Amino acid sequence: MKVRIWPRGPKEIGGYAMMPMKKNIPVGRDGWELTKCPECRCECWKTPLLSVVLQQGAIALCSECAMRKGANG
């Protein structure tokens, strides 16, 4: 599987935003809030930057679900 991942540009809209998964990062960092992926319900970290991309129309998913969606178009 090939998935293209790149930093979000200031004018991009829509798409999927990856939330770090708790199973990969057990202890969150300052400003991170524990939440659940709306797709698979696994525990993820909502980071402060996430609110910016959500305002641009992105859908927040755990890293695994976001990569799966990106690979399947």
mmCIF file of the N, C-alpha and C atoms, coordinates in Angstrom:
data_MODEL
# 
_entry.id   MODEL 
# 
loop_
_atom_site.group_PDB 
_atom_site.id 
_atom_site.type_symbol 
_atom_site.label_atom_id 
_atom_site.label_alt_id 
_atom_site.label_comp_id 
_atom_site.label_asym_id 
_atom_site.label_entity_id 
_atom_site.label_seq_id 
_atom_site.pdbx_PDB_ins_code 
_atom_site.Cartn_x 
_atom_site.Cartn_y 
_atom_site.Cartn_z 
_atom_site.occupancy 
_atom_site.B_iso_or_equiv 
_atom_site.pdbx_formal_charge 
_atom_site.auth_seq_id 
_atom_site.auth_comp_id 
_atom_site.auth_asym_id 
_atom_site.auth_atom_id 
_atom_site.pdbx_PDB_model_num 
ATOM 1   N N  . MET A 1 1  ? 0.846   -1.169 0.000  1.00 0.00 ? 1  MET A N  1 
ATOM 2   C CA . MET A 1 1  ? 0.000   0.000  0.000  1.00 0.00 ? 1  MET A CA 1 
ATOM 3   C C  . MET A 1 1  ? 0.892   1.232  0.000  1.00 0.00 ? 1  MET A C  1 
ATOM 4   N N  . LYS A 1 2  ? 0.540   2.202  -0.819 1.00 0.00 ? 2  LYS A N  1 
ATOM 5   C CA . LYS A 1 2  ? 1.238   3.479  -0.840 1.00 0.00 ? 2  LYS A CA 1 
ATOM 6   C C  . LYS A 1 2  ? 0.268   4.557  -0.385 1.00 0.00 ? 2  LYS A C  1 
ATOM 7   N N  . VAL A 1 3  ? 0.687   5.318  0.613  1.00 0.00 ? 3  VAL A N  1 
ATOM 8   C CA . VAL A 1 3  ? -0.122  6.416  1.129  1.00 0.00 ? 3  VAL A CA 1 
ATOM 9   C C  . VAL A 1 3  ? 0.753   7.653  1.156  1.00 0.00 ? 3  VAL A C  1 
ATOM 10  N N  . ARG A 1 4  ? 0.262   8.722  0.619  1.00 0.00 ? 4  ARG A N  1 
ATOM 11  C CA . ARG A 1 4  ? 1.005   9.982  0.611  1.00 0.00 ? 4  ARG A CA 1 
ATOM 12  C C  . ARG A 1 4  ? 0.574   10.797 1.824  1.00 0.00 ? 4  ARG A C  1 
ATOM 13  N N  . ILE A 1 5  ? 1.535   11.152 2.654  1.00 0.00 ? 5  ILE A N  1 
ATOM 14  C CA . ILE A 1 5  ? 1.279   11.966 3.843  1.00 0.00 ? 5  ILE A CA 1 
ATOM 15  C C  . ILE A 1 5  ? 2.140   13.218 3.731  1.00 0.00 ? 5  ILE A C  1 
ATOM 16  N N  . TRP A 1 6  ? 1.543   14.387 3.940  1.00 0.00 ? 6  TRP A N  1 
ATOM 17  C CA . TRP A 1 6  ? 2.281   15.640 3.847  1.00 0.00 ? 6  TRP A CA 1 
ATOM 18  C C  . TRP A 1 6  ? 1.702   16.641 4.829  1.00 0.00 ? 6  TRP A C  1 
ATOM 19  N N  . PRO A 1 7  ? 2.485   17.660 5.170  1.00 0.00 ? 7  PRO A N  1 
ATOM 20  C CA . PRO A 1 7  ? 1.961   18.710 6.058  1.00 0.00 ? 7  PRO A CA 1 
ATOM 21  C C  . PRO A 1 7  ? 0.832   19.456 5.373  1.00 0.00 ? 7  PRO A C  1 
ATOM 22  N N  . ARG A 1 8  ? -0.144  19.845 6.131  1.00 0.00 ? 8  ARG A N  1 
ATOM 23  C CA . ARG A 1 8  ? -1.307  20.549 5.604  1.00 0.00 ? 8  ARG A CA 1 
ATOM 24  C C  . ARG A 1 8  ? -0.930  21.977 5.232  1.00 0.00 ? 8  ARG A C  1 
ATOM 25  N N  . GLY A 1 9  ? -1.345  22.399 4.056  1.00 0.00 ? 9  GLY A N  1 
ATOM 26  C CA . GLY A 1 9  ? -1.111  23.775 3.616  1.00 0.00 ? 9  GLY A CA 1 
ATOM 27  C C  . GLY A 1 9  ? -2.197  24.700 4.149  1.00 0.00 ? 9  GLY A C  1 
ATOM 28  N N  . PRO A 1 10 ? -1.916  25.975 4.249  1.00 0.00 ? 10 PRO A N  1 
ATOM 29  C CA . PRO A 1 10 ? -2.881  26.923 4.827  1.00 0.00 ? 10 PRO A CA 1 
ATOM 30  C C  . PRO A 1 10 ? -4.185  27.057 4.034  1.00 0.00 ? 10 PRO A C  1 
ATOM 31  N N  . LYS A 1 11 ? -4.169  26.718 2.756  1.00 0.00 ? 11 LYS A N  1 
ATOM 32  C CA . LYS A 1 11 ? -5.375  26.869 1.936  1.00 0.00 ? 11 LYS A CA 1 
ATOM 33  C C  . LYS A 1 11 ? -6.088  25.550 1.670  1.00 0.00 ? 11 LYS A C  1 
ATOM 34  N N  . GLU A 1 12 ? -5.606  24.457 2.252  1.00 0.00 ? 12 GLU A N  1 
ATOM 35  C CA . GLU A 1 12 ? -6.255  23.163 2.038  1.00 0.00 ? 12 GLU A CA 1 
ATOM 36  C C  . GLU A 1 12 ? -7.545  23.065 2.835  1.00 0.00 ? 12 GLU A C  1 
ATOM 37  N N  . ILE A 1 13 ? -8.526  22.381 2.260  1.00 0.00 ? 13 ILE A N  1 
ATOM 38  C CA . ILE A 1 13 ? -9.785  22.152 2.967  1.00 0.00 ? 13 ILE A CA 1 
ATOM 39  C C  . ILE A 1 13 ? -10.136 20.671 2.858  1.00 0.00 ? 13 ILE A C  1 
ATOM 40  N N  . GLY A 1 14 ? -10.968 20.221 3.808  1.00 0.00 ? 14 GLY A N  1 
ATOM 41  C CA . GLY A 1 14 ? -11.421 18.831 3.786  1.00 0.00 ? 14 GLY A CA 1 
ATOM 42  C C  . GLY A 1 14 ? -10.320 17.859 4.158  1.00 0.00 ? 14 GLY A C  1 
ATOM 43  N N  . GLY A 1 15 ? -10.515 16.614 3.783  1.00 0.00 ? 15 GLY A N  1 
ATOM 44  C CA . GLY A 1 15 ? -9.534  15.572 4.038  1.00 0.00 ? 15 GLY A CA 1 
ATOM 45  C C  . GLY A 1 15 ? -9.669  14.966 5.430  1.00 0.00 ? 15 GLY A C  1 
ATOM 46  N N  . TYR A 1 16 ? -8.638  14.271 5.839  1.00 0.00 ? 16 TYR A N  1 
ATOM 47  C CA . TYR A 1 16 ? -8.620  13.587 7.134  1.00 0.00 ? 16 TYR A CA 1 
ATOM 48  C C  . TYR A 1 16 ? -7.435  14.063 7.946  1.00 0.00 ? 16 TYR A C  1 
ATOM 49  N N  . ALA A 1 17 ? -7.676  14.302 9.212  1.00 0.00 ? 17 ALA A N  1 
ATOM 50  C CA . ALA A 1 17 ? -6.623  14.696 10.151 1.00 0.00 ? 17 ALA A CA 1 
ATOM 51  C C  . ALA A 1 17 ? -6.313  13.500 11.034 1.00 0.00 ? 17 ALA A C  1 
ATOM 52  N N  . MET A 1 18 ? -5.042  13.193 11.187 1.00 0.00 ? 18 MET A N  1 
ATOM 53  C CA . MET A 1 18 ? -4.630  12.055 12.006 1.00 0.00 ? 18 MET A CA 1 
ATOM 54  C C  . MET A 1 18 ? -4.470  12.467 13.463 1.00 0.00 ? 18 MET A C  1 
ATOM 55  N N  . MET A 1 19 ? -5.125  11.709 14.327 1.00 0.00 ? 19 MET A N  1 
ATOM 56  C CA . MET A 1 19 ? -4.933  11.895 15.763 1.00 0.00 ? 19 MET A CA 1 
ATOM 57  C C  . MET A 1 19 ? -3.982  10.810 16.255 1.00 0.00 ? 19 MET A C  1 
ATOM 58  N N  . PRO A 1 20 ? -2.976  11.166 17.054 1.00 0.00 ? 20 PRO A N  1 
ATOM 59  C CA . PRO A 1 20 ? -2.087  10.146 17.602 1.00 0.00 ? 20 PRO A CA 1 
ATOM 60  C C  . PRO A 1 20 ? -2.870  9.151  18.463 1.00 0.00 ? 20 PRO A C  1 
ATOM 61  N N  . MET A 1 21 ? -2.526  7.889  18.340 1.00 0.00 ? 21 MET A N  1 
ATOM 62  C CA . MET A 1 21 ? -3.247  6.848  19.082 1.00 0.00 ? 21 MET A CA 1 
ATOM 63  C C  . MET A 1 21 ? -2.591  6.619  20.447 1.00 0.00 ? 21 MET A C  1 
ATOM 64  N N  . LYS A 1 22 ? -3.420  6.415  21.466 1.00 0.00 ? 22 LYS A N  1 
ATOM 65  C CA . LYS A 1 22 ? -2.910  6.190  22.809 1.00 0.00 ? 22 LYS A CA 1 
ATOM 66  C C  . LYS A 1 22 ? -2.051  4.934  22.870 1.00 0.00 ? 22 LYS A C  1 
ATOM 67  N N  . LYS A 1 23 ? -2.368  3.920  22.080 1.00 0.00 ? 23 LYS A N  1 
ATOM 68  C CA . LYS A 1 23 ? -1.573  2.694  22.105 1.00 0.00 ? 23 LYS A CA 1 
ATOM 69  C C  . LYS A 1 23 ? -0.149  2.944  21.612 1.00 0.00 ? 23 LYS A C  1 
ATOM 70  N N  . ASN A 1 24 ? 0.042   3.979  20.791 1.00 0.00 ? 24 ASN A N  1 
ATOM 71  C CA . ASN A 1 24 ? 1.377   4.337  20.303 1.00 0.00 ? 24 ASN A CA 1 
ATOM 72  C C  . ASN A 1 24 ? 2.062   5.370  21.196 1.00 0.00 ? 24 ASN A C  1 
ATOM 73  N N  . ILE A 1 25 ? 1.271   6.249  21.794 1.00 0.00 ? 25 ILE A N  1 
ATOM 74  C CA . ILE A 1 25 ? 1.785   7.285  22.692 1.00 0.00 ? 25 ILE A CA 1 
ATOM 75  C C  . ILE A 1 25 ? 0.955   7.213  23.976 1.00 0.00 ? 25 ILE A C  1 
ATOM 76  N N  . PRO A 1 26 ? 1.348   6.353  24.921 1.00 0.00 ? 26 PRO A N  1 
ATOM 77  C CA . PRO A 1 26 ? 0.535   6.116  26.122 1.00 0.00 ? 26 PRO A CA 1 
ATOM 78  C C  . PRO A 1 26 ? 0.334   7.346  27.007 1.00 0.00 ? 26 PRO A C  1 
ATOM 79  N N  . VAL A 1 27 ? 1.316   8.221  27.051 1.00 0.00 ? 27 VAL A N  1 
ATOM 80  C CA . VAL A 1 27 ? 1.218   9.418  27.896 1.00 0.00 ? 27 VAL A CA 1 
ATOM 81  C C  . VAL A 1 27 ? 1.157   10.636 26.985 1.00 0.00 ? 27 VAL A C  1 
ATOM 82  N N  . GLY A 1 28 ? 0.068   11.386 27.098 1.00 0.00 ? 28 GLY A N  1 
ATOM 83  C CA . GLY A 1 28 ? -0.099  12.573 26.266 1.00 0.00 ? 28 GLY A CA 1 
ATOM 84  C C  . GLY A 1 28 ? 0.839   13.692 26.675 1.00 0.00 ? 28 GLY A C  1 
ATOM 85  N N  . ARG A 1 29 ? 0.896   14.700 25.868 1.00 0.00 ? 29 ARG A N  1 
ATOM 86  C CA . ARG A 1 29 ? 1.743   15.859 26.130 1.00 0.00 ? 29 ARG A CA 1 
ATOM 87  C C  . ARG A 1 29 ? 0.885   17.020 26.625 1.00 0.00 ? 29 ARG A C  1 
ATOM 88  N N  . ASP A 1 30 ? 1.532   18.078 27.047 1.00 0.00 ? 30 ASP A N  1 
ATOM 89  C CA . ASP A 1 30 ? 0.803   19.259 27.527 1.00 0.00 ? 30 ASP A CA 1 
ATOM 90  C C  . ASP A 1 30 ? -0.182  19.739 26.467 1.00 0.00 ? 30 ASP A C  1 
ATOM 91  N N  . GLY A 1 31 ? -1.416  19.957 26.864 1.00 0.00 ? 31 GLY A N  1 
ATOM 92  C CA . GLY A 1 31 ? -2.442  20.452 25.957 1.00 0.00 ? 31 GLY A CA 1 
ATOM 93  C C  . GLY A 1 31 ? -3.183  19.372 25.188 1.00 0.00 ? 31 GLY A C  1 
ATOM 94  N N  . TRP A 1 32 ? -2.759  18.119 25.300 1.00 0.00 ? 32 TRP A N  1 
ATOM 95  C CA . TRP A 1 32 ? -3.439  17.027 24.612 1.00 0.00 ? 32 TRP A CA 1 
ATOM 96  C C  . TRP A 1 32 ? -4.599  16.533 25.459 1.00 0.00 ? 32 TRP A C  1 
ATOM 97  N N  . GLU A 1 33 ? -5.683  16.171 24.789 1.00 0.00 ? 33 GLU A N  1 
ATOM 98  C CA . GLU A 1 33 ? -6.889  15.692 25.475 1.00 0.00 ? 33 GLU A CA 1 
ATOM 99  C C  . GLU A 1 33 ? -7.250  14.311 24.916 1.00 0.00 ? 33 GLU A C  1 
ATOM 100 N N  . LEU A 1 34 ? -7.540  13.392 25.817 1.00 0.00 ? 34 LEU A N  1 
ATOM 101 C CA . LEU A 1 34 ? -7.905  12.040 25.398 1.00 0.00 ? 34 LEU A CA 1 
ATOM 102 C C  . LEU A 1 34 ? -9.319  12.042 24.820 1.00 0.00 ? 34 LEU A C  1 
ATOM 103 N N  . THR A 1 35 ? -9.481  11.416 23.660 1.00 0.00 ? 35 THR A N  1 
ATOM 104 C CA . THR A 1 35 ? -10.779 11.328 22.991 1.00 0.00 ? 35 THR A CA 1 
ATOM 105 C C  . THR A 1 35 ? -10.860 9.960  22.311 1.00 0.00 ? 35 THR A C  1 
ATOM 106 N N  . LYS A 1 36 ? -11.885 9.747  21.513 1.00 0.00 ? 36 LYS A N  1 
ATOM 107 C CA . LYS A 1 36 ? -12.040 8.482  20.784 1.00 0.00 ? 36 LYS A CA 1 
ATOM 108 C C  . LYS A 1 36 ? -12.202 8.769  19.303 1.00 0.00 ? 36 LYS A C  1 
ATOM 109 N N  . CYS A 1 37 ? -11.667 7.865  18.511 1.00 0.00 ? 37 CYS A N  1 
ATOM 110 C CA . CYS A 1 37 ? -11.829 7.954  17.058 1.00 0.00 ? 37 CYS A CA 1 
ATOM 111 C C  . CYS A 1 37 ? -13.302 7.736  16.735 1.00 0.00 ? 37 CYS A C  1 
ATOM 112 N N  . PRO A 1 38 ? -13.913 8.614  15.942 1.00 0.00 ? 38 PRO A N  1 
ATOM 113 C CA . PRO A 1 38 ? -15.330 8.436  15.605 1.00 0.00 ? 38 PRO A CA 1 
ATOM 114 C C  . PRO A 1 38 ? -15.602 7.208  14.734 1.00 0.00 ? 38 PRO A C  1 
ATOM 115 N N  . GLU A 1 39 ? -14.559 6.676  14.097 1.00 0.00 ? 39 GLU A N  1 
ATOM 116 C CA . GLU A 1 39 ? -14.721 5.530  13.204 1.00 0.00 ? 39 GLU A CA 1 
ATOM 117 C C  . GLU A 1 39 ? -14.604 4.197  13.964 1.00 0.00 ? 39 GLU A C  1 
ATOM 118 N N  . CYS A 1 40 ? -13.504 4.000  14.690 1.00 0.00 ? 40 CYS A N  1 
ATOM 119 C CA . CYS A 1 40 ? -13.250 2.698  15.335 1.00 0.00 ? 40 CYS A CA 1 
ATOM 120 C C  . CYS A 1 40 ? -13.349 2.755  16.863 1.00 0.00 ? 40 CYS A C  1 
ATOM 121 N N  . ARG A 1 41 ? -13.493 3.939  17.412 1.00 0.00 ? 41 ARG A N  1 
ATOM 122 C CA . ARG A 1 41 ? -13.672 4.152  18.855 1.00 0.00 ? 41 ARG A CA 1 
ATOM 123 C C  . ARG A 1 41 ? -12.419 3.870  19.684 1.00 0.00 ? 41 ARG A C  1 
ATOM 124 N N  . CYS A 1 42 ? -11.235 3.754  19.083 1.00 0.00 ? 42 CYS A N  1 
ATOM 125 C CA . CYS A 1 42 ? -10.013 3.569  19.876 1.00 0.00 ? 42 CYS A CA 1 
ATOM 126 C C  . CYS A 1 42 ? -9.648  4.909  20.524 1.00 0.00 ? 42 CYS A C  1 
ATOM 127 N N  . GLU A 1 43 ? -8.879  4.841  21.600 1.00 0.00 ? 43 GLU A N  1 
ATOM 128 C CA . GLU A 1 43 ? -8.469  6.052  22.295 1.00 0.00 ? 43 GLU A CA 1 
ATOM 129 C C  . GLU A 1 43 ? -7.377  6.776  21.511 1.00 0.00 ? 43 GLU A C  1 
ATOM 130 N N  . CYS A 1 44 ? -7.567  8.077  21.372 1.00 0.00 ? 44 CYS A N  1 
ATOM 131 C CA . CYS A 1 44 ? -6.641  8.924  20.619 1.00 0.00 ? 44 CYS A CA 1 
ATOM 132 C C  . CYS A 1 44 ? -6.411  10.211 21.385 1.00 0.00 ? 44 CYS A C  1 
ATOM 133 N N  . TRP A 1 45 ? -5.405  10.934 20.930 1.00 0.00 ? 45 TRP A N  1 
ATOM 134 C CA . TRP A 1 45 ? -5.100  12.229 21.527 1.00 0.00 ? 45 TRP A CA 1 
ATOM 135 C C  . TRP A 1 45 ? -5.557  13.357 20.603 1.00 0.00 ? 45 TRP A C  1 
ATOM 136 N N  . LYS A 1 46 ? -6.342  14.257 21.149 1.00 0.00 ? 46 LYS A N  1 
ATOM 137 C CA . LYS A 1 46 ? -6.750  15.467 20.439 1.00 0.00 ? 46 LYS A CA 1 
ATOM 138 C C  . LYS A 1 46 ? -5.704  16.528 20.765 1.00 0.00 ? 46 LYS A C  1 
ATOM 139 N N  . THR A 1 47 ? -4.980  16.961 19.757 1.00 0.00 ? 47 THR A N  1 
ATOM 140 C CA . THR A 1 47 ? -3.907  17.934 19.958 1.00 0.00 ? 47 THR A CA 1 
ATOM 141 C C  . THR A 1 47 ? -4.431  19.348 19.738 1.00 0.00 ? 47 THR A C  1 
ATOM 142 N N  . PRO A 1 48 ? -3.742  20.352 20.268 1.00 0.00 ? 48 PRO A N  1 
ATOM 143 C CA . PRO A 1 48 ? -4.210  21.731 20.093 1.00 0.00 ? 48 PRO A CA 1 
ATOM 144 C C  . PRO A 1 48 ? -4.346  22.154 18.630 1.00 0.00 ? 48 PRO A C  1 
ATOM 145 N N  . LEU A 1 49 ? -3.473  21.669 17.761 1.00 0.00 ? 49 LEU A N  1 
ATOM 146 C CA . LEU A 1 49 ? -3.528  22.045 16.342 1.00 0.00 ? 49 LEU A CA 1 
ATOM 147 C C  . LEU A 1 49 ? -4.736  21.455 15.618 1.00 0.00 ? 49 LEU A C  1 
ATOM 148 N N  . LEU A 1 50 ? -5.319  20.417 16.175 1.00 0.00 ? 50 LEU A N  1 
ATOM 149 C CA . LEU A 1 50 ? -6.446  19.745 15.524 1.00 0.00 ? 50 LEU A CA 1 
ATOM 150 C C  . LEU A 1 50 ? -7.627  20.684 15.282 1.00 0.00 ? 50 LEU A C  1 
ATOM 151 N N  . SER A 1 51 ? -7.873  21.595 16.203 1.00 0.00 ? 51 SER A N  1 
ATOM 152 C CA . SER A 1 51 ? -9.012  22.513 16.044 1.00 0.00 ? 51 SER A CA 1 
ATOM 153 C C  . SER A 1 51 ? -8.879  23.359 14.779 1.00 0.00 ? 51 SER A C  1 
ATOM 154 N N  . VAL A 1 52 ? -7.658  23.695 14.396 1.00 0.00 ? 52 VAL A N  1 
ATOM 155 C CA . VAL A 1 52 ? -7.426  24.504 13.186 1.00 0.00 ? 52 VAL A CA 1 
ATOM 156 C C  . VAL A 1 52 ? -7.844  23.727 11.938 1.00 0.00 ? 52 VAL A C  1 
ATOM 157 N N  . VAL A 1 53 ? -7.416  22.471 11.831 1.00 0.00 ? 53 VAL A N  1 
ATOM 158 C CA . VAL A 1 53 ? -7.748  21.703 10.629 1.00 0.00 ? 53 VAL A CA 1 
ATOM 159 C C  . VAL A 1 53 ? -9.225  21.305 10.610 1.00 0.00 ? 53 VAL A C  1 
ATOM 160 N N  . LEU A 1 54 ? -9.832  21.164 11.778 1.00 0.00 ? 54 LEU A N  1 
ATOM 161 C CA . LEU A 1 54 ? -11.272 20.879 11.807 1.00 0.00 ? 54 LEU A CA 1 
ATOM 162 C C  . LEU A 1 54 ? -12.057 22.065 11.256 1.00 0.00 ? 54 LEU A C  1 
ATOM 163 N N  . GLN A 1 55 ? -11.592 23.277 11.523 1.00 0.00 ? 55 GLN A N  1 
ATOM 164 C CA . GLN A 1 55 ? -12.237 24.470 10.978 1.00 0.00 ? 55 GLN A CA 1 
ATOM 165 C C  . GLN A 1 55 ? -12.098 24.541 9.466  1.00 0.00 ? 55 GLN A C  1 
ATOM 166 N N  . GLN A 1 56 ? -11.102 23.855 8.931  1.00 0.00 ? 56 GLN A N  1 
ATOM 167 C CA . GLN A 1 56 ? -10.896 23.807 7.484  1.00 0.00 ? 56 GLN A CA 1 
ATOM 168 C C  . GLN A 1 56 ? -11.654 22.645 6.842  1.00 0.00 ? 56 GLN A C  1 
ATOM 169 N N  . GLY A 1 57 ? -12.502 21.988 7.626  1.00 0.00 ? 57 GLY A N  1 
ATOM 170 C CA . GLY A 1 57 ? -13.350 20.939 7.079  1.00 0.00 ? 57 GLY A CA 1 
ATOM 171 C C  . GLY A 1 57 ? -12.781 19.535 7.125  1.00 0.00 ? 57 GLY A C  1 
ATOM 172 N N  . ALA A 1 58 ? -11.659 19.346 7.800  1.00 0.00 ? 58 ALA A N  1 
ATOM 173 C CA . ALA A 1 58 ? -11.079 18.001 7.902  1.00 0.00 ? 58 ALA A CA 1 
ATOM 174 C C  . ALA A 1 58 ? -11.887 17.156 8.884  1.00 0.00 ? 58 ALA A C  1 
ATOM 175 N N  . ILE A 1 59 ? -11.803 15.854 8.723  1.00 0.00 ? 59 ILE A N  1 
ATOM 176 C CA . ILE A 1 59 ? -12.433 14.894 9.631  1.00 0.00 ? 59 ILE A CA 1 
ATOM 177 C C  . ILE A 1 59 ? -11.323 14.265 10.455 1.00 0.00 ? 59 ILE A C  1 
ATOM 178 N N  . ALA A 1 60 ? -11.432 14.339 11.781 1.00 0.00 ? 60 ALA A N  1 
ATOM 179 C CA . ALA A 1 60 ? -10.411 13.796 12.669 1.00 0.00 ? 60 ALA A CA 1 
ATOM 180 C C  . ALA A 1 60 ? -10.634 12.302 12.868 1.00 0.00 ? 60 ALA A C  1 
ATOM 181 N N  . LEU A 1 61 ? -9.612  11.513 12.583 1.00 0.00 ? 61 LEU A N  1 
ATOM 182 C CA . LEU A 1 61 ? -9.644  10.065 12.767 1.00 0.00 ? 61 LEU A CA 1 
ATOM 183 C C  . LEU A 1 61 ? -8.330  9.632  13.405 1.00 0.00 ? 61 LEU A C  1 
ATOM 184 N N  . CYS A 1 62 ? -8.326  8.432  14.002 1.00 0.00 ? 62 CYS A N  1 
ATOM 185 C CA . CYS A 1 62 ? -7.065  7.890  14.489 1.00 0.00 ? 62 CYS A CA 1 
ATOM 186 C C  . CYS A 1 62 ? -6.150  7.683  13.287 1.00 0.00 ? 62 CYS A C  1 
ATOM 187 N N  . SER A 1 63 ? -4.866  7.534  13.549 1.00 0.00 ? 63 SER A N  1 
ATOM 188 C CA . SER A 1 63 ? -3.894  7.378  12.464 1.00 0.00 ? 63 SER A CA 1 
ATOM 189 C C  . SER A 1 63 ? -4.225  6.202  11.553 1.00 0.00 ? 63 SER A C  1 
ATOM 190 N N  . GLU A 1 64 ? -4.630  5.072  12.146 1.00 0.00 ? 64 GLU A N  1 
ATOM 191 C CA . GLU A 1 64 ? -4.924  3.885  11.345 1.00 0.00 ? 64 GLU A CA 1 
ATOM 192 C C  . GLU A 1 64 ? -6.131  4.103  10.432 1.00 0.00 ? 64 GLU A C  1 
ATOM 193 N N  . CYS A 1 65 ? -7.199  4.669  10.961 1.00 0.00 ? 65 CYS A N  1 
ATOM 194 C CA . CYS A 1 65 ? -8.399  4.906  10.143 1.00 0.00 ? 65 CYS A CA 1 
ATOM 195 C C  . CYS A 1 65 ? -8.127  5.950  9.061  1.00 0.00 ? 65 CYS A C  1 
ATOM 196 N N  . ALA A 1 66 ? -7.355  6.998  9.396  1.00 0.00 ? 66 ALA A N  1 
ATOM 197 C CA . ALA A 1 66 ? -7.045  8.037  8.411  1.00 0.00 ? 66 ALA A CA 1 
ATOM 198 C C  . ALA A 1 66 ? -6.208  7.463  7.270  1.00 0.00 ? 66 ALA A C  1 
ATOM 199 N N  . MET A 1 67 ? -5.238  6.607  7.587  1.00 0.00 ? 67 MET A N  1 
ATOM 200 C CA . MET A 1 67 ? -4.430  5.995  6.527  1.00 0.00 ? 67 MET A CA 1 
ATOM 201 C C  . MET A 1 67 ? -5.274  5.052  5.676  1.00 0.00 ? 67 MET A C  1 
ATOM 202 N N  . ARG A 1 68 ? -6.176  4.316  6.324  1.00 0.00 ? 68 ARG A N  1 
ATOM 203 C CA . ARG A 1 68 ? -7.047  3.404  5.582  1.00 0.00 ? 68 ARG A CA 1 
ATOM 204 C C  . ARG A 1 68 ? -7.943  4.200  4.623  1.00 0.00 ? 68 ARG A C  1 
ATOM 205 N N  . LYS A 1 69 ? -8.516  5.308  5.097  1.00 0.00 ? 69 LYS A N  1 
ATOM 206 C CA . LYS A 1 69 ? -9.372  6.141  4.241  1.00 0.00 ? 69 LYS A CA 1 
ATOM 207 C C  . LYS A 1 69 ? -8.569  6.730  3.091  1.00 0.00 ? 69 LYS A C  1 
ATOM 208 N N  . GLY A 1 70 ? -7.353  7.192  3.400  1.00 0.00 ? 70 GLY A N  1 
ATOM 209 C CA . GLY A 1 70 ? -6.497  7.787  2.362  1.00 0.00 ? 70 GLY A CA 1 
ATOM 210 C C  . GLY A 1 70 ? -6.111  6.776  1.306  1.00 0.00 ? 70 GLY A C  1 
ATOM 211 N N  . ALA A 1 71 ? -5.859  5.542  1.715  1.00 0.00 ? 71 ALA A N  1 
ATOM 212 C CA . ALA A 1 71 ? -5.449  4.500  0.771  1.00 0.00 ? 71 ALA A CA 1 
ATOM 213 C C  . ALA A 1 71 ? -6.614  4.049  -0.096 1.00 0.00 ? 71 ALA A C  1 
ATOM 214 N N  . ASN A 1 72 ? -7.820  4.103  0.450  1.00 0.00 ? 72 ASN A N  1 
ATOM 215 C CA . ASN A 1 72 ? -8.996  3.662  -0.294 1.00 0.00 ? 72 ASN A CA 1 
ATOM 216 C C  . ASN A 1 72 ? -9.682  4.764  -1.058 1.00 0.00 ? 72 ASN A C  1 
ATOM 217 N N  . GLY A 1 73 ? -9.161  5.976  -0.933 1.00 0.00 ? 73 GLY A N  1 
ATOM 218 C CA . GLY A 1 73 ? -9.735  7.103  -1.664 1.00 0.00 ? 73 GLY A CA 1 
ATOM 219 C C  . GLY A 1 73 ? -10.981 7.536  -1.045 1.00 0.00 ? 73 GLY A C  1 
# 
